[in-house]
Amino acid sequence: MLEGQINSALRFLSETSTGGVLELTDDVMAQLKEKHPNPQPTTLGSLLFGPINDDIPESVYSEINGEMIREAALRTKGSGGPCGVDANGFRRMMACKSFKQSSTKLCEALATMTRTLCTTYIDPATIEPLVASRLIPLDKGEGAVRPIGVGEVIRRIIGKCVMNVFKGDVVEASGSLQLCAGQKSGSEAAIHAMRAIFEADDTDAVLLIDASNAFNALNRATSLHNIRVLCPVIAAYVINTYRKSARLFITGGKEIISAEGTTQGDPLAMALYALSVQPLITSLQAASSTKQCWFADDACGAGSVLEIKKWWDVLNSLGPVLRGKRERSVQGHGCQCDGRGTKTSGCGDRFT
């Protein structure tokens, strides 16, 4: 509490015997590898075709300077990545007056690196340490593992600067139905919107969708291609940081590779995911009159039972394409009807 880490203090007070970091057994390693699949090929139906603008003026990124880096460092919290230096350490190096000009020069150097990553395609091997992460297997309960990645603090700092400048572009490119791209109070807006839709007379049911292992299994090659069409101002940065598989160092001395999906803790992870599923949302709109709302990998569809069934079938057909495979990868639950057109809540049906 004295250090201002209120969330950590609350977790300490509410800690129970279940939870915490799991011992690195063979079963835990197998689950971690399963949740970080090998790279999958792209499919033609998942790629967007349109004008690609790679001639973004460098002046667009001039707002990213040493002062912005310093402010981002002051807002950054959390543990350190593989290098071992946490957010407090970098905050001191970049903002403490004891270092005088050294802090200013470090911030300016990081700003220059950020602008370079945004404007030039570089050899990904040169930034391999920057994109590496620590991987911590947490106890999810009932023998399940929740993989938590802790990236380098420097990556989180420069990622915040990129999102700070281009949040408006990301929100506009993501559309009005995907509310995880940086919209203010996006989850609250989604709840109120779907409640109003559910109470309408022409709504028979609501179907809730939760994609399985969505962030780790998102087809990265498809996402990097589509982002050049949807939001070119951040395309170079995202491609530089995601086109090469990242190393994940596991507590206990082992290592696996992150070849698909987004990196947890990266400020651009939500933006990349929001842009990646935009083609799917657009296709669902064209295929069905079901009213839908998304927050990252959680989707909600409402309308007549027949339209929801059509929406669900299209989702099962197109959704797995984003993972580079043809198997079903989503679960539906919470169908809000009793089969006779009467609205109910929490019937708990699950579809796989």
C-alpha positions in Angstrom: 0.0 0.0 0.0 2.9 2.4 0.8 4.2 1.9 -2.7 0.8 2.6 -4.2 0.3 -0.9 -5.5 -3.3 -1.2 -4.4 -4.3 -4.1 -6.7 -1.3 -6.2 -5.5 -2.3 -5.5 -1.9 -5.9 -6.6 -2.5 -4.8 -9.7 -4.2 -2.6 -10.5 -1.2 -5.5 -10.1 1.2 -7.9 -12.2 -0.9 -5.4 -14.9 -1.8 -6.6 -18.4 -1.2 -5.0 -21.8 -1.2 -6.1 -22.2 -4.9 -4.3 -20.1 -7.4 -0.8 -18.8 -7.6 2.0 -20.0 -9.8 1.9 -23.7 -10.8 4.9 -26.0 -10.5 6.3 -26.7 -14.0 5.3 -30.3 -14.5 5.0 -32.2 -17.7 1.2 -31.6 -17.7 1.6 -27.9 -17.2 4.2 -27.7 -20.1 1.8 -29.6 -22.3 -1.0 -27.2 -21.6 1.3 -24.2 -22.2 2.4 -25.6 -25.6 -1.2 -26.3 -26.5 -2.2 -22.7 -25.8 0.6 -21.4 -28.0 0.1 -23.3 -31.3 2.5 -23.4 -34.2 2.0 -20.9 -37.0 -0.9 -21.7 -39.3 -1.2 -21.0 -43.1 -3.5 -18.2 -44.2 -6.6 -18.9 -46.3 -7.8 -16.8 -49.1 -11.2 -16.2 -47.6 -9.6 -14.5 -44.6 -7.6 -11.9 -46.5 -8.8 -8.4 -47.3 -8.1 -6.9 -50.7 -7.9 -3.2 -51.0 -5.6 -0.2 -51.4 -2.4 -0.5 -49.2 -0.9 2.9 -48.3 2.8 2.4 -47.3 3.7 6.0 -48.0 2.8 7.5 -44.6 4.6 10.8 -44.1 7.2 10.6 -41.3 5.8 13.9 -39.9 2.7 11.9 -38.8 4.9 10.3 -36.1 6.8 13.5 -35.0 4.5 13.8 -32.0 6.3 10.8 -30.5 9.2 12.5 -28.6 11.2 12.2 -25.5 8.6 13.9 -23.3 5.9 11.5 -24.4 8.2 8.6 -23.6 8.8 10.0 -20.2 5.1 10.5 -19.5 4.3 7.0 -20.7 7.0 5.6 -18.4 5.4 7.4 -15.4 2.1 5.7 -16.2 3.6 2.2 -16.7 3.3 -0.3 -13.8 4.0 -3.9 -13.3 6.8 -6.5 -13.3 9.8 -6.6 -15.6 10.3 -8.9 -18.6 13.2 -11.2 -19.2 15.7 -8.5 -18.4 14.5 -8.3 -14.8 14.0 -4.5 -14.6 10.4 -3.7 -13.6 8.4 -0.5 -14.3 9.7 1.2 -11.2 13.3 0.8 -12.4 12.6 2.2 -15.8 10.5 5.0 -14.3 13.4 6.0 -12.2 15.9 5.9 -15.1 13.7 8.0 -17.3 12.2 10.5 -14.9 14.5 10.8 -11.9 16.3 14.2 -11.7 19.4 12.5 -10.2 20.4 11.2 -13.7 20.2 14.7 -15.2 20.8 14.7 -19.0 21.1 10.9 -19.1 17.4 10.5 -18.5 16.6 13.0 -21.3 18.9 11.2 -23.7 17.5 7.8 -22.9 13.9 9.1 -23.5 15.0 10.7 -26.8 16.7 7.5 -27.9 13.5 5.5 -27.2 11.5 8.0 -29.1 13.8 7.7 -32.1 13.5 3.9 -31.9 9.7 4.1 -31.8 9.5 6.4 -34.8 11.9 4.0 -36.7 9.7 1.0 -35.9 6.6 3.0 -37.1 8.2 4.1 -40.4 10.7 1.4 -41.5 10.5 -2.3 -41.9 13.5 -3.7 -40.0 15.2 -7.0 -39.6 13.1 -8.6 -36.8 16.1 -10.4 -35.4 17.5 -7.0 -34.3 14.6 -6.5 -31.8 14.3 -10.1 -30.6 15.1 -9.2 -27.0 12.5 -6.4 -27.1 9.6 -8.8 -28.0 10.6 -11.6 -25.7 8.5 -12.2 -22.6 8.4 -14.1 -19.4 5.7 -16.8 -19.2 4.1 -17.6 -15.9 1.7 -20.6 -15.6 -1.1 -19.6 -13.1 -3.6 -22.0 -11.5 -6.9 -21.5 -13.2 -8.6 -24.1 -11.1 -9.6 -27.7 -11.8 -6.3 -28.5 -13.3 -6.4 -25.8 -16.0 -3.5 -23.4 -16.7 -3.8 -19.7 -17.3 -0.6 -18.5 -19.2 0.4 -15.0 -18.2 3.0 -13.3 -20.4 5.1 -10.4 -18.9 6.8 -8.4 -21.7 9.7 -6.0 -21.5 8.8 -2.7 -19.9 10.4 -0.8 -22.8 8.0 -2.4 -25.2 5.0 -1.5 -23.0 6.2 2.1 -22.8 6.7 2.6 -26.6 3.5 0.8 -27.3 1.6 3.2 -25.1 3.0 6.1 -27.1 2.0 4.6 -30.4 -1.6 4.0 -29.1 -1.7 7.4 -27.6 -1.1 9.0 -31.0 -3.2 6.7 -33.2 -6.0 5.6 -30.9 -8.5 7.5 -33.0 -7.4 5.8 -36.2 -7.7 2.4 -34.6 -11.2 3.1 -33.2 -12.4 4.3 -36.6 -10.9 1.3 -38.4 -12.4 -1.1 -35.9 -15.9 0.0 -36.5 -18.8 0.7 -34.1 -19.5 -3.0 -33.2 -16.1 -3.9 -31.7 -15.7 -2.0 -28.4 -12.2 -3.1 -27.3 -10.2 -0.8 -29.6 -9.9 2.0 -27.1 -13.5 3.4 -26.9 -14.2 5.0 -23.5 -16.3 2.7 -21.3 -16.6 0.3 -24.2 -17.7 -2.7 -22.1 -20.4 -0.6 -20.3 -21.7 0.6 -23.6 -22.0 -2.9 -24.8 -24.0 -4.0 -21.8 -26.5 -1.2 -22.0 -26.9 -1.6 -25.8 -27.6 -5.4 -25.6 -29.9 -5.0 -22.6 -32.0 -2.5 -24.7 -32.0 -4.8 -27.7 -33.0 -7.8 -25.6 -36.0 -6.0 -24.2 -37.3 -5.1 -27.6 -40.4 -6.9 -28.8 -38.8 -8.3 -32.0 -36.0 -10.0 -30.0 -36.6 -13.7 -29.2 -33.2 -14.7 -27.8 -29.6 -13.6 -27.1 -26.6 -15.8 -27.8 -23.3 -15.2 -26.0 -20.1 -16.3 -27.7 -16.7 -16.8 -26.2 -13.9 -17.8 -28.5 -11.5 -20.5 -27.3 -7.9 -19.4 -26.6 -8.6 -16.5 -29.0 -5.7 -14.2 -28.3 -3.1 -16.9 -28.5 -4.6 -18.6 -31.5 -5.3 -15.6 -33.8 -3.8 -16.2 -37.2 -0.9 -13.7 -37.1 0.0 -13.8 -40.8 -3.6 -12.9 -41.8 -3.8 -10.2 -39.2 -0.6 -8.5 -40.3 -1.8 -8.5 -43.9 -5.3 -7.1 -43.1 -4.0 -4.4 -40.8 -2.1 -2.8 -43.8 -5.5 -2.3 -45.4 -7.5 -1.3 -42.4 -5.1 0.9 -40.4 -1.9 1.6 -42.3 -0.6 4.2 -39.8 0.3 1.4 -37.2 1.0 -1.3 -39.7 4.7 -1.0 -39.8 5.1 -1.0 -36.0 2.8 -4.1 -35.7 4.6 -6.0 -38.5 8.0 -5.2 -37.0 7.0 -6.5 -33.6 4.9 -9.5 -34.6 6.2 -11.0 -37.8 8.9 -13.0 -36.1 8.0 -15.6 -33.4 8.7 -14.4 -29.9 10.6 -16.3 -27.2 8.7 -17.1 -24.0 10.9 -17.8 -21.0 9.1 -20.0 -18.4 9.9 -19.9 -14.7 11.8 -23.1 -14.2 14.3 -22.8 -17.0 12.3 -23.8 -20.0 11.3 -21.9 -23.1 8.6 -22.1 -25.8 7.7 -20.0 -28.9 4.8 -17.6 -29.4 4.1 -17.8 -33.1 0.4 -16.9 -33.3 -1.9 -14.4 -31.7 -1.1 -11.2 -29.7 1.3 -10.6 -26.8 -0.4 -10.1 -23.4 0.6 -6.8 -21.9 1.4 -5.2 -25.2 -0.7 -2.0 -25.4 -1.4 -2.8 -29.0 -2.7 -6.3 -28.4 -6.4 -5.2 -28.1 -6.1 -3.0 -31.1 -4.5 -5.7 -33.2 -7.2 -8.2 -32.2 -10.0 -5.7 -32.8 -8.7 -4.9 -36.3 -8.2 -8.7 -37.0 -11.8 -9.6 -36.4 -13.3 -6.7 -38.3 -13.6 -8.7 -41.5 -15.5 -11.4 -39.6 -17.9 -8.8 -38.1 -18.6 -7.3 -41.5 -19.3 -10.7 -43.0 -21.7 -11.5 -40.2 -23.6 -8.2 -40.8 -24.0 -9.1 -44.4 -25.2 -12.6 -43.8 -27.8 -12.0 -41.1 -30.0 -9.3 -39.6 -29.0 -10.4 -36.1 -28.0 -7.4 -33.9 -24.4 -8.0 -32.7 -22.0 -6.5 -30.3 -18.3 -7.5 -29.6 -15.8 -6.9 -26.9 -12.6 -8.5 -28.0 -13.3 -12.3 -28.4 -16.7 -12.0 -26.6 -19.6 -11.6 -28.9 -23.3 -11.2 -28.4 -26.0 -11.7 -31.0 -29.7 -10.9 -30.6 -32.8 -11.2 -32.7 -35.2 -13.9 -33.9 -34.3 -17.5 -33.3 -34.0 -18.2 -37.1 -31.7 -15.2 -37.6 -29.5 -16.1 -34.6 -29.2 -19.7 -36.0 -28.1 -18.2 -39.4 -25.6 -15.9 -37.6 -24.2 -18.8 -35.5 -23.7 -21.0 -38.6 -21.8 -18.2 -40.4 -19.7 -17.6 -37.3 -18.8 -21.2 -37.1 -17.9 -21.2 -40.8 -15.8 -18.0 -40.9 -14.5 -17.7 -37.4 -12.1 -20.7 -37.5 -10.5 -19.2 -40.7 -9.0 -16.5 -38.5 -7.2 -19.3 -36.7 -5.9 -20.8 -40.0 -7.9 -24.0 -39.5 -11.3 -25.4 -40.3 -12.4 -26.8 -36.9 -14.9 -25.0 -34.7 -13.3 -22.8 -32.2 -16.1 -20.9 -30.5 -18.5 -21.7 -27.7 -22.0 -20.3 -27.3 -23.8 -20.1 -24.0 -26.5 -18.3 -22.2 -29.2 -18.7 -24.9 -32.0 -16.4 -23.6 -35.1 -18.3 -24.7 -37.2 -21.3 -23.7 -37.8 -22.7 -27.3 -41.3 -21.3 -27.6 -40.3 -17.6 -28.3 -40.6 -16.7 -24.6 -37.6 -14.8 -23.3 -35.9 -16.3 -20.3 -32.4 -15.8 -18.9 -29.6 -18.1 -18.1 -30.7 -21.4 -19.6 -27.0 -22.3 -19.9 -27.0 -24.2 -23.2 -23.5 -24.7 -24.5 -22.5 -25.3 -28.1 -19.1 -26.6 -29.2 
